[in-house]
Amino acid sequence: EEPDTLARAVAASAADGEVMLLCVGGSGAMRTGLNLVLNFRAMGLYHMLVLALERDVCTSLWDALPSLACVWWPRRLEAPRPASLYNTMFNKVALAFFEARKVLLERLVVKHRLNVLHLDADTIWFANPYPVLKTVYRDHAIVVQADNPFANAGILYVQNVAPGDSAAWVLEELNRRIDRFTYRPESVKELPSSGWSTPPHFANADEQANLNDIIASSLNGAPTFAAGVEFYEARFKKDKGSQEAAKRMQDGRWTRKQQQGDVAPARQRLVSVKPDHSLDKVVHLCKMDSWGAVSAAPLRVPGNASAPAASLLLAPEWLFSHFPYGIFFPAYRVCHAASWGWAGLSPLEQRL
């Protein structure tokens, strides 16, 4: 909360306008977090900023890595939250952690004009992603791990964002929505399909659910809360005995409208981006047929046609992937097959 803390943290962590943001929720996550820091340092990448909720987490990390940039934000943990179902059903530390990291992401990108690689602690990185991000996907402001229906809120890269453009709006709107439903859960009744809800409201403030609603809003040019907030209002209220919620969840037309009414037309606005094979040496996959077309779309600010557009890219599985699903094991088998000649490669080639 000190005015100059973030500026000093940026000076201690950022390099060439880049920073990797890793948020560690508590002492239980320190091992995975420290592993990730060492994972990147093994690739020569040191520009990491760690955010914790408590000073003890940073102190423990400094015992192992004294040069690591680490800040803590206890007020996010201490802030009183109204008794919504969302605020009471889930772990308080986790909720504070998810809220804090998106606020910090926005500040780093919009205020400090940094490019940010936003990280989940429970990830493994097999290669330096920057050569790909800075060549193959250099024209996309938000490169995010693909998930249902669009994006995963844990792994994303944000670059070349200007205040007032559409990518900045996405980050700002995400924090507005998280703040709204966290601290004003009753405002869910103001939404088009949730006026029936009674206290305690669920008021979904989840970062990923709201991010996907914002993407749909941006692509369609009109705000929506349907899939990420309104559907879950009925789903969780039904579990708590609400007859009004149960009636809606039993209505297939209503549930389809919430889940797909805005998502489906937004997905139709995605465009296919084919591989630029002049950059094959940068991508350098041993299973090159994994490099196929990916989906992208121009982001717009709903109701503000003058705001500069920005591009969203749903990253391919070989860049950001759920482990152990997707591409990992098929590629691993091919890359370590005798025909690939793994044992005869140099250490650098093996890492790539």
C-alpha positions in Angstrom: 0.0 0.0 0.0 3.0 2.3 0.3 3.0 4.7 -2.7 6.5 3.9 -3.9 6.5 0.1 -3.2 5.4 -1.0 -6.7 7.8 1.4 -8.4 10.7 0.0 -6.4 9.5 -3.6 -7.1 9.3 -2.8 -10.8 12.9 -1.4 -10.7 14.1 -4.6 -9.0 12.3 -7.0 -11.3 11.6 -5.7 -14.8 14.1 -5.9 -17.7 13.8 -4.3 -21.1 10.1 -3.5 -20.4 9.3 -7.1 -19.5 8.3 -8.7 -16.2 7.0 -12.2 -15.2 4.3 -12.0 -12.5 4.0 -14.9 -10.1 1.5 -14.8 -7.3 2.0 -17.1 -4.3 -1.1 -17.4 -2.2 0.6 -18.8 1.0 3.4 -20.9 2.5 1.9 -24.0 1.0 2.5 -22.7 -2.5 6.1 -21.6 -1.9 7.7 -24.9 -3.1 5.9 -24.8 -6.5 6.6 -21.1 -6.7 10.3 -21.4 -6.0 10.5 -24.3 -8.5 9.0 -22.0 -11.1 11.5 -19.2 -10.3 14.4 -21.7 -10.6 12.8 -23.2 -13.8 13.0 -19.8 -15.5 16.4 -18.9 -14.1 17.8 -22.1 -15.6 16.8 -20.6 -19.0 18.5 -17.3 -18.1 15.3 -15.5 -17.2 15.5 -13.5 -14.0 12.9 -10.8 -14.5 10.4 -12.2 -12.0 8.1 -10.3 -9.6 6.5 -12.4 -6.9 3.4 -11.2 -5.1 2.4 -12.7 -1.8 -0.3 -11.8 0.7 1.9 -12.0 3.7 5.4 -10.9 4.5 6.4 -14.3 5.9 6.1 -15.8 2.4 8.6 -13.3 0.9 10.9 -13.7 3.9 11.0 -17.5 3.3 11.7 -17.0 -0.4 14.5 -14.6 0.4 16.1 -17.3 2.5 16.7 -19.3 -0.6 17.0 -16.5 -3.2 18.0 -13.1 -1.6 17.9 -11.3 -5.0 14.3 -12.3 -5.8 11.9 -9.3 -6.1 8.9 -10.1 -3.8 6.2 -7.8 -2.5 3.3 -8.6 -0.1 -0.2 -7.1 0.0 -1.9 -7.9 3.3 -4.8 -5.6 2.9 -6.2 -7.8 0.2 -6.3 -10.6 2.7 -7.7 -8.5 5.5 -10.4 -6.7 3.4 -13.9 -7.5 4.8 -16.0 -9.3 2.2 -19.8 -9.3 2.4 -21.4 -12.7 3.1 -22.2 -13.8 -0.5 -22.2 -17.5 -1.3 -19.0 -17.0 -3.4 -17.2 -15.2 -0.6 -18.1 -17.8 2.0 -18.0 -21.0 0.1 -14.4 -20.7 -1.1 -11.1 -20.3 0.7 -10.5 -16.7 1.8 -6.8 -16.7 0.9 -7.5 -18.0 -2.6 -10.1 -15.3 -3.2 -7.7 -12.6 -2.0 -4.9 -14.1 -4.1 -7.0 -14.2 -7.3 -8.2 -10.6 -6.7 -4.8 -9.2 -6.0 -3.0 -10.7 -8.9 -5.4 -9.2 -11.5 -5.2 -5.7 -9.8 -1.4 -5.9 -10.0 -1.5 -7.1 -13.6 -3.5 -4.1 -14.6 -1.2 -1.7 -12.7 1.9 -3.2 -14.3 0.5 -3.1 -17.8 -1.5 0.1 -17.8 0.3 2.3 -15.3 3.9 1.1 -15.7 3.6 0.2 -19.4 5.2 -3.2 -19.0 4.7 -6.4 -20.9 3.7 -9.0 -18.4 3.9 -12.8 -18.5 1.2 -13.8 -15.9 1.9 -17.1 -14.4 0.3 -19.8 -12.3 2.7 -21.3 -9.8 1.8 -24.9 -10.6 3.3 -24.8 -14.1 6.4 -26.3 -15.8 8.1 -24.5 -18.7 10.2 -26.6 -21.1 11.6 -23.7 -23.1 11.9 -19.9 -23.1 8.6 -18.6 -24.5 9.9 -15.1 -25.5 11.4 -16.0 -28.9 7.9 -17.2 -30.0 6.0 -14.4 -28.3 8.2 -11.7 -29.8 8.2 -13.1 -33.4 5.4 -15.5 -34.2 2.8 -13.7 -32.0 4.3 -10.2 -31.7 1.1 -8.6 -33.2 -1.2 -9.9 -30.5 -1.7 -7.8 -27.4 -3.1 -10.7 -25.3 -1.9 -14.2 -25.8 -3.8 -16.5 -23.5 -4.0 -20.2 -22.7 -7.1 -21.6 -24.5 -9.9 -22.9 -22.3 -13.6 -23.2 -22.3 -15.2 -21.2 -23.8 -12.2 -19.0 -24.7 -9.5 -18.4 -22.1 -7.8 -19.6 -19.0 -7.1 -16.7 -16.6 -3.9 -18.2 -15.1 -1.5 -18.2 -18.0 -1.4 -15.2 -20.3 1.0 -12.8 -21.9 0.1 -9.1 -22.3 2.3 -6.9 -24.5 2.3 -3.5 -26.2 -0.8 -2.2 -24.5 -1.6 1.5 -24.4 -3.9 3.2 -21.9 -7.3 3.5 -23.4 -7.0 0.7 -26.0 -9.1 -2.4 -26.1 -6.6 -4.6 -24.3 -6.3 -2.2 -21.5 -10.1 -2.1 -21.3 -10.2 -5.9 -20.9 -7.8 -5.8 -17.9 -9.7 -2.8 -16.3 -13.1 -4.3 -16.9 -12.0 -7.6 -15.3 -11.0 -5.8 -12.1 -14.2 -3.7 -12.2 -16.3 -6.9 -12.3 -14.3 -8.8 -9.7 -14.6 -5.8 -7.4 -18.3 -5.4 -8.1 -19.4 -8.9 -7.3 -16.9 -9.4 -4.4 -18.0 -6.2 -2.6 -21.5 -5.5 -3.9 -23.0 -9.0 -4.4 -26.5 -7.6 -4.3 -25.7 -5.9 -7.6 -26.2 -9.2 -9.4 -30.0 -8.4 -9.2 -29.3 -5.6 -11.7 -28.3 -8.0 -14.4 -30.9 -8.9 -17.2 -31.6 -12.5 -16.1 -30.9 -12.4 -12.3 -33.5 -10.0 -10.9 -35.1 -13.0 -9.2 -32.1 -13.7 -6.9 -32.5 -13.1 -3.2 -29.8 -12.9 -0.5 -27.4 -14.5 0.0 -26.5 -14.1 -3.6 -23.8 -16.2 -5.2 -22.4 -13.2 -7.2 -19.7 -15.0 -9.1 -16.5 -12.9 -8.9 -14.2 -15.7 -10.3 -11.5 -14.2 -12.5 -11.8 -16.8 -15.3 -15.6 -16.8 -15.5 -15.6 -13.0 -15.7 -12.7 -12.9 -18.2 -14.6 -15.1 -20.6 -17.7 -12.9 -20.3 -15.5 -9.9 -21.0 -14.1 -11.5 -24.1 -17.6 -12.3 -25.4 -18.6 -8.7 -24.6 -15.7 -7.4 -26.6 -16.1 -9.6 -29.6 -19.9 -9.0 -29.7 -19.7 -5.3 -29.0 -22.2 -5.5 -26.1 -21.8 -6.2 -22.4 -22.7 -9.7 -21.2 -22.6 -11.4 -17.8 -24.7 -14.4 -18.9 -22.3 -17.4 -19.0 -19.9 -16.4 -16.2 -22.2 -14.8 -13.6 -25.9 -15.3 -14.4 -25.8 -19.0 -15.1 -23.8 -19.6 -11.9 -26.2 -17.5 -9.9 -28.9 -20.0 -10.7 -26.7 -23.1 -10.4 -25.4 -22.3 -6.9 -28.6 -20.8 -5.6 -30.4 -24.1 -6.7 -28.0 -26.0 -4.5 -29.0 -23.9 -1.6 -32.7 -24.6 -2.0 -33.9 -21.6 -4.1 -37.0 -22.6 -6.0 -36.6 -19.8 -8.4 -33.1 -21.0 -9.3 -34.3 -24.6 -9.6 -37.0 -23.5 -12.0 -34.4 -21.8 -14.3 -31.9 -24.7 -14.1 -34.7 -27.1 -15.2 -35.5 -24.9 -18.2 -33.2 -26.1 -21.0 -33.9 -23.0 -23.1 -32.9 -20.7 -20.3 -29.7 -22.5 -19.5 -28.7 -22.7 -23.2 -29.3 -19.0 -23.5 -27.1 -18.1 -20.6 -24.3 -20.5 -21.6 -24.3 -20.0 -25.3 -26.5 -17.1 -26.2 -23.5 -14.7 -26.2 -20.7 -17.1 -26.3 -21.7 -18.8 -29.6 -21.9 -15.6 -31.7 -18.6 -14.4 -30.1 -16.9 -17.6 -31.1 -18.0 -17.1 -34.7 -16.0 -13.9 -34.7 -12.8 -15.7 -34.1 -10.5 -15.9 -37.1 -8.0 -18.6 -38.0 -4.3 -17.6 -38.0 -2.2 -20.0 -40.1 1.4 -20.7 -39.3 4.1 -18.5 -40.8 6.6 -21.2 -41.8 9.3 -18.7 -42.4 9.6 -18.8 -38.6 9.9 -22.6 -38.3 13.4 -22.2 -36.8 12.0 -20.1 -34.0 9.1 -22.5 -33.2 11.5 -25.4 -33.5 9.1 -28.2 -32.5 10.3 -31.7 -33.0 6.7 -32.5 -34.0 6.2 -29.7 -36.4 2.8 -30.8 -37.5 1.7 -29.7 -34.0 2.0 -26.1 -35.3 -1.4 -25.6 -36.9 -3.8 -22.7 -37.2 -4.9 -21.0 -34.0 -7.8 -18.6 -33.2 -7.5 -14.9 -32.8 -9.9 -11.9 -32.8 -9.9 -8.2 -32.7 -10.9 -6.8 -29.3 -13.1 -3.8 -29.1 -14.5 -1.7 -26.3 -18.3 -2.1 -26.3 -20.0 1.3 -26.9 -16.7 3.0 -27.7 -15.8 2.7 -31.4 -13.0 5.3 -31.0 -11.0 3.1 -28.6 -8.0 1.6 -30.5 -8.5 -2.1 -31.3 -6.1 -4.8 -30.0 -5.7 -8.5 -30.9 -6.5 -11.5 -28.7 -4.8 -14.8 -29.5 -5.8 -18.2 -28.0 -2.4 -19.8 -27.7 -1.7 -23.2 -29.3 -1.3 -26.2 -27.0 2.4 -26.4 -27.7 2.9 -23.0 -26.2 0.5 -23.0 -23.2 -1.1 -26.4 -22.4 -3.0 -28.1 -19.6 -0.7 -30.8 -18.2 -0.9 -33.7 -18.7 -3.6 -33.4 -21.3 -3.6 -32.1 -24.9 -0.4 -32.3 -26.9 2.2 -33.1 -24.2 2.4 -36.9 -24.2 2.0 -37.5 -27.9 4.7 -34.9 -28.6 7.0 -36.3 -25.9 6.8 -39.8 -27.5 7.7 -38.4 -30.9 10.5 -36.1 -29.6 12.2 -38.9 -27.7 11.8 -41.5 -30.4 15.0 -43.1 -31.9 14.2 -41.4 -35.3 14.6 -38.0 -33.6 18.1 -38.8 -32.4 17.6 -37.1 -29.0 20.8 -38.5 -27.5 22.9 -37.0 -30.2 21.7 -33.5 -29.9 23.5 -30.7 -28.1 22.1 -29.5 -24.7 20.7 -26.4 -26.3 18.9 -28.4 -29.0 17.6 -30.8 -26.4 16.1 -27.9 -24.4 14.5 -26.4 -27.5 
